[in-house]
Amino acid sequence: MISPRAEEVVLVDEDNRVLGTMAKNVVHAATTPLHRGFSLFLFDRMGRLLLQQRSHTKKTWPLVWSNSLCGHPALDESNIDAAQRRLADELGMRATHVEEVAPYRYKFVRDGVMENEICPILVGFCDEEPKPNRDEVEAIRWIAWPEFLQEIKERPGSYSEWSEEETRILAARPRFQDMFAHREMYFDA
């Protein structure tokens, strides 16, 4: 496990070219430089999405409900490898399949802290039950994908801003629709 104090984020320009790195614990502030992130939507065999409430100790969006997992790839680490690493650290899980499905770029401010990321949307599948790391995750819950889409539509602002936008992107993405419809193929026999 990497210490949060030691973890670095990769600073980039608008074309995703590396400019350098910065310690994660200092990068997020009132004006946060653009950096790489990733966002994972993790599903089980039944098509339920894992949601997490971010820990009350998080500097960014504490206690806010969001998609399954977000994080930052290390320099020279793929988004998929970073997602598997953070999935093990935050939720004690390993996905049977993770795939990058859509590009995404966002900038939001909440409580005086800015998030500013090039943040591809990943989709993964997993048979395991989460074992949340309480330093990272306050609570979890599984929800059927159609029910989650309905919540996003009827109660905007109930989840992190990026999670709601990414959900709409995924719902309209043919690759995701195909993966979801044929999700059984992503699980071990």
Secondary structure, 3 states (H helix, E strand, C coil): CCCCCCCEEEEECCCCCEEEEEEHHHHCCCCCCCEECEEEEEECCCCEEEEEEECCCCCCCCCCEECCEEECCCCCCCHHHHHHHHHHHHHCCCCCEEEEEECCEEEEEECCEEEEEECCEEEEECCCCCCCCCCCEEEEEEEEHHHHHHHHHHCCCCCCHHHHHHHHHHHCCHHHHHHHHCHHHHCCC
